């Protein structure tokens, strides 16, 4: 069994074109011995956003705090604390923080 606290995990700034104000912590991954999934914690600053992108695997998001929108193809859906989101394979998506505080969420993806 592996148990960690947030203080055990380095914070990484997520950089790139189309990304603003995003950090992540890889809480559990193959490096820890996970067989199937990686668990990551993201923070998006007010006014920040993730890359508008797609990939061939599903992933799950759980909103810990804050609020914003999930942008999809031609739509935006409000998200807030205690909501769960399923992003299906090949579904274009982006997380945008339109709130006044950090948007913090857990994202689970398959090990690749």
C-alpha positions as CSV (number, residue, x, y, z in Angstrom):
1,X,0.0,0.0,0.0
2,X,1.2,3.5,-0.8
3,X,-0.1,6.5,1.1
4,X,0.9,10.1,0.3
5,X,0.0,13.6,1.3
6,X,0.0,16.6,-1.0
7,X,3.2,17.8,0.6
8,X,4.9,14.5,-0.6
9,X,4.2,15.4,-4.2
10,X,6.0,18.1,-6.2
11,X,3.9,20.8,-7.9
12,X,4.6,21.1,-11.7
13,X,3.7,24.1,-13.8
14,X,1.8,23.0,-16.9
15,X,3.1,25.1,-19.8
16,X,2.3,25.3,-23.5
17,X,0.3,27.0,-26.2
18,X,-3.3,27.3,-25.2
19,X,-2.7,26.8,-21.4
20,X,-2.8,29.5,-18.7
21,X,-2.4,29.3,-15.0
22,X,-2.3,25.5,-14.5
23,X,-0.3,23.4,-12.1
24,X,-0.5,19.7,-11.5
25,X,0.6,17.1,-9.0
26,X,0.9,13.4,-10.0
27,X,-0.4,11.8,-6.9
28,X,-0.2,8.1,-8.0
29,X,1.3,6.7,-11.2
30,X,3.2,3.8,-12.7
31,X,6.3,5.1,-10.8
32,X,4.4,4.2,-7.6
33,X,3.4,0.8,-9.0
34,X,-0.1,1.5,-10.3
35,X,-1.2,-1.1,-12.9
36,X,-4.0,0.7,-14.7
37,X,-4.5,4.4,-13.8
38,X,-2.7,7.6,-12.8
39,X,-4.3,10.0,-10.4
40,X,-3.5,13.7,-10.8
41,X,-4.5,16.9,-9.0
42,X,-4.8,20.1,-10.9
43,X,-5.2,23.7,-9.9
44,X,-6.3,26.4,-12.4
45,X,-6.0,30.0,-11.4
46,X,-8.9,32.4,-11.9
47,X,-9.1,33.2,-15.6
48,X,-6.9,30.2,-16.4
49,X,-7.6,27.2,-18.7
50,X,-6.3,23.9,-19.9
51,X,-5.5,23.1,-23.5
52,X,-8.4,22.5,-25.8
53,X,-7.6,18.9,-26.9
54,X,-8.7,15.4,-27.5
55,X,-7.1,11.9,-26.9
56,X,-8.0,8.3,-27.5
57,X,-8.8,7.4,-23.9
58,X,-11.5,8.3,-21.4
59,X,-10.7,10.2,-18.2
60,X,-12.6,11.1,-15.1
61,X,-12.6,14.4,-13.2
62,X,-13.8,15.2,-9.7
63,X,-14.1,18.9,-8.7
64,X,-12.7,19.5,-5.2
65,X,-13.3,23.2,-5.1
66,X,-14.0,26.3,-7.2
67,X,-16.1,26.6,-10.3
68,X,-15.8,27.0,-14.0
69,X,-16.9,25.4,-17.2
70,X,-16.1,22.3,-19.3
71,X,-15.8,23.4,-22.9
72,X,-16.8,20.8,-25.5
73,X,-17.5,20.9,-29.2
74,X,-19.9,23.8,-29.5
75,X,-20.9,23.9,-25.8
76,X,-19.9,25.0,-22.3
77,X,-21.2,23.3,-19.2
78,X,-20.9,24.9,-15.7
79,X,-18.9,22.8,-13.2
80,X,-18.4,23.3,-9.5
81,X,-17.4,21.5,-6.3
82,X,-18.6,17.9,-5.8
83,X,-19.3,17.4,-9.5
84,X,-17.9,14.4,-11.4
85,X,-17.2,14.6,-15.2
86,X,-16.6,11.8,-17.7
87,X,-14.7,12.8,-20.8
88,X,-15.1,10.1,-23.4
89,X,-12.4,8.9,-25.8
90,X,-11.8,11.4,-28.7
91,X,-14.2,14.0,-27.1
92,X,-12.7,17.5,-27.5
93,X,-12.6,19.3,-24.1
94,X,-11.1,22.1,-22.1
95,X,-11.4,23.1,-18.4
96,X,-11.8,26.9,-17.9
97,X,-11.8,28.7,-14.5
98,X,-14.3,31.5,-14.7
99,X,-14.6,31.8,-10.9
100,X,-12.8,34.1,-8.4
101,X,-10.9,31.3,-6.7
102,X,-8.7,28.4,-7.8
103,X,-10.5,25.6,-9.5
104,X,-9.1,22.4,-8.0
105,X,-9.8,18.9,-9.3
106,X,-8.7,15.3,-9.5
107,X,-8.2,13.7,-12.9
108,X,-7.8,10.0,-13.4
109,X,-6.3,8.7,-16.7
110,X,-5.2,5.3,-17.9
111,X,-1.5,4.6,-17.6
112,X,0.0,5.1,-21.1
